[in-house]
Amino acid sequence: MGDLGKAEKLLSARMRTDPKNIAVGSALAPLYLMTGRPDEAKKTYSDIVAQKPDDVAALIGLADTVVAERRWPEAMDYTDRARAAAPNDPGPGLAPVNLYAVRRNWQNAITTAADLADKFPRNVDVIDKLGRVQIAAGDTVGAPHIGGPYGSAPHSRPILSRYLAALKAAKNSSEARTVLRAALDRDPRNALLKGRSGSGRSGD
């Protein structure tokens, strides 16, 4: 409901009566981050990891707490541990991509995202992230390759948007028009797609 103060008060009271409750700690730690108290968040996450070393959310949370301090090796260590704890979950794999992107290390960001996309070729979040870092890096050659995954998830608006942006950057207007027409055939009432289609025609 947006009342962070009340939420913290309730969670803190519960934590005092049950200090080893991982669920409560997992809810309290991100609240500390949202209210600008990374040290308290780190302590809470560390307490969770001390009890449960493979807690993915706590490991990612610890990485978040040290990013602000630009302690990159420590942040990457936490994300690596999270990935190792959940090798079949694409979520932790996105964390190192984000770290590389923050540092504008586009080569490693793209390589890591591409490896993740090979492993999870139908995951919308992974494919979207790959497209984002490719476009941010100015990779007009590689970015259109998102078209392969787009074909596996043609109803995904984020992937469609990234694919069209990649095609535009690559100056492949013909393929962009084809993709737009196909998307409009599937969703003829989509005003956003109609607008894109109209823009594309005016630029022909």
Residue frames as qw, qx, qy, qz and C-alpha x, y, z in Angstrom:
[[0.000, 0.882, 0.471, 0.000, 0.00, 0.00, 0.00],
 [0.391, 0.689, -0.057, 0.607, 3.06, 2.25, -0.11],
 [0.462, -0.832, 0.141, -0.271, 3.34, 2.80, 3.66],
 [0.675, 0.372, -0.551, 0.320, 7.00, 1.84, 4.04],
 [0.112, -0.483, 0.555, -0.668, 7.19, 3.11, 7.61],
 [0.788, -0.200, 0.251, -0.525, 4.34, 0.92, 8.76],
 [0.926, 0.235, -0.293, -0.042, 5.72, -2.06, 6.86],
 [0.425, 0.471, -0.610, 0.475, 9.11, -1.64, 8.50],
 [0.392, -0.419, 0.483, -0.662, 7.56, -1.32, 11.94],
 [0.919, -0.060, 0.085, -0.380, 5.60, -4.54, 11.51],
 [0.858, 0.336, -0.363, 0.139, 8.51, -6.47, 10.06],
 [0.195, 0.548, -0.590, 0.560, 10.97, -5.22, 12.66],
 [0.614, -0.358, 0.404, -0.576, 8.63, -6.28, 15.44],
 [0.980, 0.085, -0.045, -0.175, 8.34, -9.72, 13.90],
 [0.656, 0.495, -0.471, 0.320, 12.11, -9.93, 13.50],
 [0.159, -0.565, 0.569, -0.576, 12.66, -9.12, 17.18],
 [0.787, -0.208, 0.392, -0.428, 10.50, -12.05, 18.21],
 [0.929, 0.147, 0.326, 0.092, 11.90, -14.38, 15.55],
 [0.063, -0.828, 0.378, 0.409, 15.38, -13.12, 14.54],
 [0.316, -0.262, 0.830, 0.377, 16.17, -16.15, 12.39],
 [0.586, 0.556, 0.550, -0.213, 13.05, -15.92, 10.24],
 [0.398, -0.078, 0.540, 0.738, 14.41, -15.86, 6.69],
 [0.161, 0.651, 0.642, 0.372, 11.10, -14.83, 5.13],
 [0.194, -0.931, -0.248, 0.186, 10.85, -11.76, 7.35],
 [0.443, -0.560, 0.305, 0.630, 14.49, -10.85, 6.76],
 [0.395, 0.199, 0.643, 0.625, 13.99, -11.22, 3.02],
 [0.051, 0.825, 0.503, 0.252, 11.13, -8.72, 3.16],
 [0.357, -0.878, -0.096, 0.304, 12.92, -6.31, 5.48],
 [0.580, -0.288, 0.337, 0.683, 16.26, -6.10, 3.65],
 [0.309, 0.424, 0.492, 0.695, 14.95, -4.64, 0.35],
 [0.185, -0.904, -0.371, -0.102, 12.87, -2.20, 2.39],
 [0.520, -0.667, 0.081, 0.528, 16.10, -0.94, 3.95],
 [0.461, 0.038, 0.466, 0.754, 17.51, -0.45, 0.46],
 [0.095, 0.701, 0.541, 0.454, 14.44, 1.45, -0.69],
 [0.311, -0.930, -0.194, -0.023, 14.75, 3.80, 2.27],
 [0.335, 0.825, -0.311, 0.333, 18.45, 4.48, 1.72],
 [0.544, -0.659, 0.484, -0.189, 20.03, 2.27, 4.37],
 [0.764, 0.404, -0.496, -0.085, 22.36, -0.09, 2.51],
 [0.094, 0.433, -0.803, 0.398, 24.38, -1.01, 5.61],
 [0.582, -0.064, 0.581, -0.566, 21.29, -2.33, 7.39],
 [0.854, 0.349, -0.107, -0.370, 20.24, -4.13, 4.23],
 [0.521, 0.506, -0.683, 0.084, 23.64, -5.74, 3.90],
 [0.192, -0.307, 0.799, -0.479, 23.61, -6.93, 7.51],
 [0.747, 0.109, 0.378, -0.537, 20.17, -8.45, 7.08],
 [0.811, 0.453, -0.302, -0.213, 21.11, -10.16, 3.82],
 [0.279, 0.515, -0.773, 0.243, 24.36, -11.40, 5.40],
 [0.463, -0.189, 0.692, -0.520, 22.41, -12.90, 8.30],
 [0.862, 0.272, 0.108, -0.414, 20.21, -14.73, 5.80],
 [0.680, 0.535, -0.502, -0.017, 23.19, -16.09, 3.86],
 [0.077, -0.472, 0.792, -0.379, 24.82, -17.20, 7.11],
 [0.654, 0.005, 0.610, -0.447, 21.80, -19.41, 7.69],
 [0.787, 0.429, 0.443, -0.029, 21.19, -20.34, 4.08],
 [0.348, -0.487, 0.439, 0.670, 24.32, -19.91, 1.90],
 [0.223, 0.158, 0.746, 0.608, 22.46, -20.63, -1.33],
 [0.182, 0.740, 0.534, -0.366, 19.64, -18.12, -0.82],
 [0.472, 0.399, 0.424, 0.662, 19.52, -16.55, -4.28],
 [0.046, -0.899, -0.300, -0.316, 17.54, -13.44, -3.36],
 [0.534, -0.810, 0.050, 0.237, 19.89, -12.63, -0.48],
 [0.672, -0.144, 0.353, 0.635, 22.98, -13.12, -2.65],
 [0.302, 0.601, 0.400, 0.623, 21.61, -10.81, -5.33],
 [0.287, -0.927, -0.214, -0.112, 20.63, -8.37, -2.59],
 [0.645, -0.580, 0.150, 0.474, 24.17, -8.38, -1.26],
 [0.538, 0.219, 0.394, 0.712, 25.44, -7.62, -4.74],
 [0.039, 0.827, 0.359, 0.431, 23.07, -4.64, -4.90],
 [0.476, -0.861, -0.106, 0.146, 24.35, -3.30, -1.59],
 [0.603, -0.451, 0.278, 0.596, 27.96, -3.16, -2.75],
 [0.497, 0.543, 0.427, 0.525, 27.31, -1.81, -6.26],
 [0.062, -0.975, -0.158, -0.144, 26.69, 1.66, -4.84],
 [0.502, -0.767, 0.307, 0.256, 30.18, 1.48, -3.34],
 [0.574, 0.707, -0.383, -0.154, 31.58, 0.40, -6.72],
 [0.423, -0.454, 0.783, -0.042, 32.98, -2.77, -5.21],
 [0.696, 0.373, -0.359, -0.497, 32.69, -4.63, -8.48],
 [0.376, 0.260, -0.889, 0.024, 34.63, -7.86, -7.73],
 [0.180, 0.046, 0.809, -0.557, 32.60, -8.41, -4.56],
 [0.612, 0.319, 0.150, -0.708, 29.35, -7.73, -6.40],
 [0.626, 0.371, -0.582, -0.363, 30.29, -10.16, -9.17],
 [0.130, 0.181, -0.941, 0.253, 31.22, -12.81, -6.59],
 [0.420, 0.175, 0.617, -0.642, 27.75, -12.60, -5.09],
 [0.688, 0.406, -0.110, -0.591, 26.09, -12.88, -8.50],
 [0.442, 0.365, -0.809, -0.130, 28.28, -15.86, -9.40],
 [0.085, -0.038, 0.904, -0.417, 27.24, -17.57, -6.20],
 [0.568, 0.301, 0.341, -0.686, 23.59, -16.86, -6.97],
 [0.645, 0.429, -0.444, -0.451, 23.93, -18.35, -10.46],
 [0.278, 0.265, -0.918, 0.095, 25.63, -21.44, -9.06],
 [0.279, 0.065, 0.758, -0.585, 22.84, -21.84, -6.51],
 [0.603, 0.497, 0.467, -0.414, 20.14, -21.77, -9.20],
 [0.238, -0.274, 0.672, 0.645, 21.64, -22.91, -12.51],
 [0.147, 0.394, 0.833, 0.360, 18.23, -23.58, -14.06],
 [0.006, 0.852, 0.436, -0.288, 16.81, -20.17, -13.20],
 [0.510, 0.544, 0.186, 0.640, 17.54, -17.42, -15.74],
 [0.234, -0.946, -0.170, -0.142, 16.93, -14.65, -13.20],
 [0.609, -0.679, 0.192, 0.362, 20.31, -14.78, -11.41],
 [0.679, 0.138, 0.396, 0.603, 22.04, -14.89, -14.78],
 [0.209, 0.847, 0.276, 0.403, 20.74, -11.42, -15.58],
 [0.467, -0.857, -0.037, 0.212, 22.52, -9.93, -12.56],
 [0.588, -0.346, 0.330, 0.652, 26.05, -10.04, -14.02],
 [0.367, 0.538, 0.485, 0.583, 24.71, -8.66, -17.31],
 [0.159, -0.942, -0.256, -0.149, 23.38, -5.68, -15.37],
 [0.583, -0.680, 0.134, 0.425, 26.71, -5.25, -13.59],
 [0.559, 0.033, 0.440, 0.701, 28.61, -5.18, -16.86],
 [0.174, 0.737, 0.461, 0.463, 26.09, -2.73, -18.31],
 [0.342, -0.919, -0.145, 0.133, 26.46, -0.36, -15.35],
 [0.526, -0.568, 0.334, 0.538, 30.19, -0.32, -16.00],
 [0.524, 0.748, -0.150, -0.380, 29.59, 0.05, -19.75],
 [0.255, -0.380, 0.857, 0.238, 31.55, -3.13, -20.35],
 [0.721, 0.334, -0.030, -0.606, 29.43, -3.94, -23.37],
 [0.487, 0.375, -0.769, -0.179, 31.53, -6.81, -24.71],
 [0.065, 0.053, -0.934, 0.346, 31.15, -8.85, -21.53],
 [0.480, 0.223, 0.418, -0.738, 27.51, -7.77, -21.15],
 [0.692, 0.367, -0.309, -0.540, 26.67, -9.03, -24.64],
 [0.401, 0.287, -0.870, -0.003, 28.68, -12.24, -24.27],
 [0.120, 0.017, 0.843, -0.525, 27.05, -13.07, -20.94],
 [0.571, 0.307, 0.261, -0.715, 23.57, -12.24, -22.20],
 [0.622, 0.384, -0.526, -0.434, 24.09, -14.23, -25.39],
 [0.225, 0.169, -0.945, 0.167, 25.25, -17.29, -23.41],
 [0.311, 0.166, 0.679, -0.644, 22.17, -16.93, -21.24],
 [0.627, 0.382, -0.064, -0.676, 19.96, -16.66, -24.33],
 [0.464, 0.303, -0.802, -0.221, 21.47, -19.87, -25.71],
 [0.078, -0.009, -0.929, 0.362, 20.52, -21.62, -22.49],
 [0.215, 0.514, 0.673, -0.486, 17.07, -20.04, -22.15],
 [0.156, 0.078, 0.544, 0.821, 16.07, -19.28, -25.77],
 [0.188, -0.588, -0.652, -0.441, 12.38, -18.77, -25.00],
 [0.355, -0.600, -0.480, 0.532, 12.72, -16.61, -21.90],
 [0.203, 0.879, 0.295, 0.314, 11.34, -13.16, -22.68],
 [0.369, -0.915, 0.091, 0.138, 13.36, -11.36, -20.00],
 [0.675, -0.326, 0.439, 0.496, 16.62, -12.89, -21.19],
 [0.513, 0.452, 0.494, 0.537, 15.99, -12.11, -24.86],
 [0.001, -0.962, -0.217, -0.163, 14.86, -8.60, -24.00],
 [0.499, -0.782, 0.218, 0.303, 18.04, -8.03, -21.98],
 [0.662, -0.019, 0.486, 0.570, 20.20, -9.29, -24.84],
 [0.335, 0.715, 0.415, 0.451, 18.51, -6.87, -27.21],
 [0.239, -0.966, -0.092, 0.025, 18.90, -3.99, -24.76],
 [0.555, -0.629, 0.329, 0.433, 22.65, -4.44, -24.27],
 [0.603, 0.228, 0.518, 0.562, 23.26, -4.98, -27.97],
 [0.185, 0.851, 0.337, 0.357, 21.44, -1.78, -28.84],
 [0.380, -0.914, 0.041, 0.137, 23.09, 0.15, -26.00],
 [0.638, -0.394, 0.429, 0.504, 26.46, -1.03, -27.30],
 [0.340, 0.694, -0.274, -0.572, 25.63, 0.11, -30.83],
 [0.341, -0.155, 0.894, 0.246, 25.82, -3.46, -32.12],
 [0.594, 0.427, -0.022, -0.681, 23.80, -2.95, -35.29],
 [0.449, 0.319, -0.786, -0.281, 25.15, -6.19, -36.75],
 [0.165, -0.007, -0.953, 0.253, 24.44, -8.50, -33.82],
 [0.322, 0.139, 0.484, -0.802, 21.26, -6.91, -32.48],
 [0.650, 0.179, -0.274, -0.686, 19.00, -7.98, -35.38],
 [0.372, 0.113, -0.921, -0.017, 19.77, -11.58, -34.47],
 [0.296, 0.077, 0.656, -0.690, 17.10, -11.11, -31.82],
 [0.618, 0.183, -0.295, -0.705, 14.78, -11.93, -34.68],
 [0.466, 0.065, -0.881, -0.048, 15.38, -15.64, -34.05],
 [0.087, -0.209, -0.798, 0.559, 14.11, -15.47, -30.48],
 [0.373, 0.206, 0.095, -0.900, 11.37, -13.05, -31.58],
 [0.555, 0.076, -0.641, -0.525, 10.07, -15.80, -33.81],
 [0.394, -0.145, -0.883, 0.210, 9.75, -18.00, -30.73],
 [0.119, -0.541, -0.607, 0.570, 7.84, -15.32, -28.82],
 [0.168, 0.378, 0.436, 0.799, 6.03, -13.22, -31.44],
 [0.307, -0.782, -0.463, -0.282, 3.46, -11.94, -28.94],
 [0.573, -0.508, -0.246, 0.594, 6.07, -10.43, -26.65],
 [0.177, 0.966, 0.146, 0.119, 5.88, -6.65, -26.93],
 [0.391, -0.815, 0.331, 0.272, 9.28, -6.06, -25.26],
 [0.626, -0.129, 0.619, 0.457, 11.03, -8.38, -27.71],
 [0.457, 0.703, 0.467, 0.281, 9.14, -6.88, -30.66],
 [0.042, -0.997, 0.003, 0.065, 10.18, -3.40, -29.58],
 [0.488, -0.625, 0.490, 0.362, 13.84, -4.42, -29.24],
 [0.641, 0.190, 0.630, 0.395, 13.79, -6.21, -32.57],
 [0.343, 0.857, 0.331, 0.195, 12.32, -3.21, -34.38],
 [0.209, -0.942, 0.201, 0.169, 14.86, -0.88, -32.73],
 [0.606, -0.359, 0.588, 0.399, 17.66, -3.21, -33.81],
 [0.574, 0.469, 0.567, 0.360, 16.39, -3.33, -37.38],
 [0.134, 0.980, 0.140, 0.038, 16.10, 0.45, -37.45],
 [0.384, -0.791, 0.384, 0.283, 19.67, 0.80, -36.19],
 [0.583, -0.117, 0.687, 0.419, 20.79, -1.64, -38.86],
 [0.287, 0.457, -0.260, -0.801, 18.86, 0.37, -41.48],
 [0.023, 0.095, 0.956, 0.277, 16.92, -2.75, -42.46],
 [0.416, 0.147, 0.166, -0.882, 13.61, -1.01, -43.22],
 [0.591, 0.076, -0.624, -0.505, 12.33, -3.83, -45.40],
 [0.443, -0.125, -0.863, 0.208, 12.49, -6.41, -42.59],
 [0.054, 0.142, 0.513, -0.845, 11.07, -3.87, -40.13],
 [0.522, 0.095, -0.168, -0.831, 8.02, -3.36, -42.37],
 [0.604, -0.009, -0.761, -0.238, 7.55, -7.12, -42.69],
 [0.287, -0.129, -0.799, 0.512, 7.72, -7.59, -38.92],
 [0.228, 0.144, 0.289, -0.919, 5.26, -4.73, -38.35],
 [0.585, 0.041, -0.430, -0.686, 2.79, -6.10, -40.89],
 [0.550, -0.087, -0.830, 0.022, 2.89, -9.53, -39.25],
 [0.130, -0.154, -0.661, 0.723, 2.41, -7.99, -35.80],
 [0.379, 0.128, 0.039, -0.916, -0.56, -5.95, -37.06],
 [0.590, -0.025, -0.674, -0.443, -2.10, -9.07, -38.58],
 [0.445, -0.190, -0.821, 0.302, -1.98, -10.66, -35.14],
 [0.198, -0.571, -0.520, 0.604, -3.16, -7.54, -33.31],
 [0.256, 0.520, 0.445, 0.683, -4.97, -5.22, -35.76],
 [0.259, -0.886, -0.326, -0.205, -6.37, -2.96, -33.02],
 [0.663, -0.434, -0.114, 0.599, -2.99, -2.13, -31.51],
 [0.170, 0.980, 0.101, -0.021, -2.71, 1.65, -31.83],
 [0.388, -0.742, 0.433, 0.335, 1.02, 1.63, -31.07],
 [0.596, 0.010, 0.686, 0.418, 1.71, -0.78, -33.91],
 [0.410, 0.780, 0.442, 0.166, -0.44, 1.29, -36.26],
 [0.080, -0.974, 0.112, 0.181, 1.58, 4.36, -35.33],
 [0.495, -0.478, 0.603, 0.405, 4.86, 2.58, -35.99],
 [0.583, 0.344, 0.662, 0.321, 3.55, 1.30, -39.28],
 [0.262, 0.929, 0.259, 0.037, 2.50, 4.79, -40.33],
 [0.252, -0.862, 0.330, 0.292, 5.91, 6.19, -39.36],
 [0.597, -0.185, 0.670, 0.400, 7.58, 3.49, -41.36],
 [0.525, 0.608, 0.537, 0.257, 5.56, 4.30, -44.49],
 [0.098, 0.990, 0.065, -0.080, 6.24, 8.00, -44.21],
 [0.331, -0.744, 0.485, 0.318, 9.96, 7.35, -44.11],
 [0.781, 0.172, 0.541, 0.261, 9.98, 5.13, -47.23]]
